[in-house]
Amino acid sequence: MTFRTVIKEVALTQGMFASFMPKPLSEHPGSGMHTHLSLFEGDSNAFHEPGGPYQLSKVGRGFIAGLLRHGAEIAAVTNQWVNSYKRLWGGGEAPAHVCWGHNNRSAMIRVPMYKPQKGNSTRVEVRTLDPACNPYLAFAVLLAAGLKGVEEGYALPPEAEDDVWSLTNTERKALGIEALPSSLAEAVALMESSELVAETLGEHVYDYFLRNKRAEWAEYRSRVTPFELERLLPML
């Protein structure tokens, strides 16, 4: 939050403005906030296990599984604006599907390459977040989802080895890869039925957040866009 404020203030002094809008330009990739997570027990990285798959421990695998299982229902928090879904579904390496992979930049969760003798750097990277989110709420639901996977012993599904964007819907379905919400409205509907998000945010914040997001979607849905005017006005 401090970084965003400083950048905006410095830009103003230069006669410009800085924006952390997820997808400001249709023809260019959006702005992501790739978030790296690790979990420690004392001085030891609980995600690291020498000799494990990609040096990941059982705790690490469960944490990833939790992020995947609850990824769609926390999307309204990690990607909280109508514009957020233009980034997720607009290409440019933004992840739009629930999957993980080793160094796979098209996946929702990437496990960075392990560096020998650096077990404490073992981590997972969540690539869905954008920099316009509320980080306090976003980090809370990420941690809750990951820890739920550890506590409940969720099984980690097979990794996605292909460029997920290049697969057809049929191929993704065959691999068991589900889609993230394609709009804020869809994300809010999933969040409304999420016990995990309700418990994590607390009743007051949960209700307030949902009320604001419903209002945002209702206002957005009622607006006539430049796309409609450009495409439809001359034709209809």
C-alpha positions as CSV (number, residue, x, y, z in Angstrom):
1,M,0.0,0.0,0.0
2,T,2.9,2.3,0.8
3,F,4.5,1.5,-2.5
4,R,1.4,2.3,-4.5
5,T,1.0,5.6,-2.7
6,V,4.6,6.6,-3.2
7,I,4.5,5.8,-6.9
8,K,1.3,7.7,-7.4
9,E,2.6,10.8,-5.5
10,V,6.0,10.8,-7.4
11,A,4.1,10.5,-10.8
12,L,2.0,13.5,-9.9
13,T,5.1,15.6,-9.3
14,Q,6.2,14.8,-12.8
15,G,2.9,15.8,-14.4
16,M,1.7,12.2,-14.9
17,F,-0.4,9.7,-13.1
18,A,0.4,6.1,-12.2
19,S,-2.3,3.4,-12.3
20,F,-2.4,-0.1,-10.9
21,M,-5.4,-1.0,-13.0
22,P,-5.2,-4.7,-13.9
23,K,-5.9,-4.3,-17.7
24,P,-5.7,-0.7,-18.9
25,L,-4.9,-1.5,-22.5
26,S,-6.7,-4.1,-24.6
27,E,-3.8,-4.9,-26.9
28,H,-1.2,-5.3,-24.1
29,P,-0.7,-7.7,-21.2
30,G,-2.2,-6.5,-17.9
31,S,-0.5,-5.8,-14.6
32,G,-0.2,-8.8,-12.2
33,M,0.9,-9.1,-8.6
34,H,2.6,-12.5,-8.5
35,T,2.7,-13.4,-4.9
36,H,5.3,-15.8,-3.4
37,L,4.4,-17.8,-0.4
38,S,6.4,-20.1,1.9
39,L,5.7,-21.5,5.4
40,F,8.2,-21.8,8.2
41,E,8.4,-23.9,11.3
42,G,11.1,-22.1,13.4
43,D,14.0,-21.6,11.0
44,S,13.0,-24.5,8.7
45,N,11.0,-24.1,5.5
46,A,8.0,-26.4,5.9
47,F,7.6,-26.5,2.1
48,H,11.0,-28.0,1.6
49,E,11.8,-31.8,1.6
50,P,15.1,-33.0,0.1
51,G,14.4,-35.6,-2.5
52,G,10.7,-34.9,-2.7
53,P,9.0,-34.0,-6.0
54,Y,10.5,-30.7,-6.9
55,Q,11.8,-30.7,-3.3
56,L,8.3,-30.1,-2.1
57,S,7.2,-31.5,1.3
58,K,3.8,-33.0,2.1
59,V,3.0,-29.6,3.7
60,G,3.9,-27.8,0.5
61,R,1.8,-30.1,-1.7
62,G,-1.2,-29.8,0.7
63,F,-0.8,-26.0,0.7
64,I,-0.9,-25.9,-3.1
65,A,-3.9,-28.2,-3.2
66,G,-5.7,-25.9,-0.8
67,L,-5.0,-22.9,-3.0
68,L,-6.3,-24.8,-6.1
69,R,-9.4,-26.2,-4.5
70,H,-10.5,-22.8,-3.1
71,G,-9.0,-20.7,-5.9
72,A,-12.3,-19.9,-7.6
73,E,-14.2,-19.0,-4.4
74,I,-11.5,-16.5,-3.3
75,A,-11.2,-14.9,-6.7
76,A,-13.5,-12.0,-5.9
77,V,-11.0,-11.0,-3.2
78,T,-7.7,-11.6,-5.1
79,N,-9.2,-10.1,-8.3
80,Q,-11.8,-7.7,-7.0
81,W,-12.6,-5.4,-9.9
82,V,-14.6,-5.7,-13.1
83,N,-11.4,-4.9,-15.0
84,S,-9.6,-7.8,-13.2
85,Y,-11.2,-10.3,-15.4
86,K,-10.2,-8.5,-18.6
87,R,-6.6,-9.3,-17.5
88,L,-7.3,-12.9,-16.5
89,W,-9.1,-13.7,-19.8
90,G,-7.2,-11.4,-22.1
91,G,-4.1,-13.6,-22.6
92,G,-0.6,-12.2,-22.0
93,E,0.4,-15.1,-19.7
94,A,-2.3,-14.2,-17.1
95,P,-3.7,-17.5,-15.6
96,A,-7.4,-18.2,-16.2
97,H,-7.5,-21.8,-15.1
98,V,-7.1,-23.7,-11.8
99,C,-3.9,-25.7,-12.1
100,W,-0.3,-25.7,-11.0
101,G,3.0,-26.4,-12.8
102,H,6.8,-26.4,-12.3
103,N,8.0,-23.2,-13.9
104,N,4.8,-23.1,-16.0
105,R,3.9,-19.5,-16.4
106,S,0.4,-20.3,-17.8
107,A,-0.6,-22.0,-14.6
108,M,-2.4,-20.4,-11.7
109,I,0.3,-21.6,-9.3
110,R,4.0,-21.9,-10.3
111,V,6.6,-23.8,-8.4
112,P,9.9,-22.0,-9.1
113,M,12.9,-24.1,-9.9
114,Y,14.7,-25.4,-6.9
115,K,18.2,-24.1,-6.3
116,P,20.7,-26.6,-4.6
117,Q,21.6,-25.7,-1.0
118,K,18.8,-23.2,-0.8
119,G,16.0,-25.1,0.8
120,N,14.7,-22.1,2.6
121,S,13.9,-20.5,-0.7
122,T,11.4,-23.2,-1.7
123,R,8.1,-21.5,-2.3
124,V,5.0,-21.3,-4.5
125,E,4.0,-18.4,-6.7
126,V,0.3,-17.5,-7.1
127,R,0.0,-15.7,-10.4
128,T,-3.7,-14.7,-10.3
129,L,-3.5,-11.7,-8.1
130,D,-3.4,-8.2,-9.5
131,P,-2.0,-5.0,-7.9
132,A,-5.4,-3.4,-7.5
133,C,-6.5,-5.9,-4.9
134,N,-6.7,-5.2,-1.1
135,P,-3.5,-7.0,-0.1
136,Y,-4.7,-7.4,3.6
137,L,-7.8,-9.3,2.5
138,A,-6.1,-11.1,-0.4
139,F,-3.2,-12.5,1.7
140,A,-5.7,-13.6,4.4
141,V,-7.7,-15.7,2.0
142,L,-4.6,-17.1,0.3
143,L,-3.2,-18.2,3.7
144,A,-6.6,-19.6,4.8
145,A,-7.0,-21.7,1.6
146,G,-3.4,-23.0,1.7
147,L,-3.6,-23.9,5.4
148,K,-7.0,-25.6,4.9
149,G,-5.3,-27.9,2.3
150,V,-2.6,-28.7,4.9
151,E,-5.0,-29.3,7.8
152,E,-7.4,-31.4,5.7
153,G,-4.7,-33.3,3.8
154,Y,-5.9,-32.3,0.3
155,A,-4.4,-34.4,-2.5
156,L,-2.4,-32.4,-5.0
157,P,-3.7,-33.1,-8.6
158,P,-1.2,-33.8,-11.4
159,E,0.7,-30.8,-12.6
160,A,0.0,-29.0,-15.9
161,E,2.9,-29.5,-18.2
162,D,1.5,-27.8,-21.3
163,D,0.7,-24.2,-22.1
164,V,-2.8,-24.2,-20.6
165,W,-3.9,-21.3,-22.8
166,S,-3.0,-23.3,-26.0
167,L,-5.2,-26.2,-25.0
168,T,-8.8,-26.6,-26.2
169,N,-11.7,-26.6,-23.7
170,T,-12.1,-30.3,-24.4
171,E,-8.4,-31.0,-23.7
172,R,-8.5,-29.0,-20.4
173,K,-11.7,-30.8,-19.4
174,A,-10.0,-34.2,-20.0
175,L,-7.1,-33.1,-17.8
176,G,-9.4,-32.0,-15.0
177,I,-8.4,-28.3,-15.4
178,E,-11.3,-26.0,-14.4
179,A,-11.7,-22.4,-15.2
180,L,-11.5,-19.4,-12.9
181,P,-14.5,-17.1,-12.8
182,S,-14.8,-15.1,-16.1
183,S,-16.4,-12.0,-14.5
184,L,-16.8,-10.3,-11.2
185,A,-20.4,-11.4,-11.1
186,E,-19.4,-15.0,-11.3
187,A,-16.7,-14.6,-8.7
188,V,-19.1,-12.9,-6.3
189,A,-21.6,-15.7,-6.7
190,L,-18.9,-18.3,-5.8
191,M,-17.8,-16.2,-2.8
192,E,-21.4,-15.9,-1.5
193,S,-21.4,-19.7,-0.9
194,S,-17.9,-19.9,0.5
195,E,-17.6,-20.8,4.2
196,L,-13.8,-20.4,4.0
197,V,-14.0,-16.8,2.9
198,A,-16.8,-16.0,5.3
199,E,-14.8,-17.4,8.2
200,T,-11.6,-15.8,7.2
201,L,-12.9,-12.2,6.6
202,G,-15.5,-12.3,9.4
203,E,-19.2,-11.5,9.1
204,H,-18.9,-7.7,8.9
205,V,-16.1,-7.5,6.3
206,Y,-17.6,-10.4,4.3
207,D,-21.1,-8.8,4.0
208,Y,-19.7,-5.3,3.3
209,F,-17.4,-6.6,0.6
210,L,-20.1,-8.6,-1.1
211,R,-22.5,-5.6,-1.0
212,N,-19.9,-3.3,-2.6
213,K,-19.0,-5.8,-5.3
214,R,-22.7,-6.4,-6.2
215,A,-23.2,-2.6,-6.5
216,E,-20.1,-2.3,-8.7
217,W,-21.3,-5.1,-11.0
218,A,-24.8,-3.6,-11.3
219,E,-23.3,-0.2,-12.2
220,Y,-20.9,-1.7,-14.8
221,R,-23.7,-3.9,-16.3
222,S,-25.8,-0.8,-16.9
223,R,-23.1,1.1,-18.8
224,V,-23.0,1.3,-22.6
225,T,-19.3,0.7,-23.6
226,P,-17.2,2.2,-26.4
227,F,-17.0,-1.4,-27.8
228,E,-20.8,-1.5,-28.2
229,L,-21.0,2.0,-29.8
230,E,-18.1,1.2,-32.2
231,R,-19.4,-2.2,-33.2
232,L,-23.1,-1.9,-33.0
233,L,-24.2,1.7,-33.5
234,P,-23.4,1.8,-37.3
235,M,-24.7,-1.7,-37.9
236,L,-28.0,-1.9,-36.0
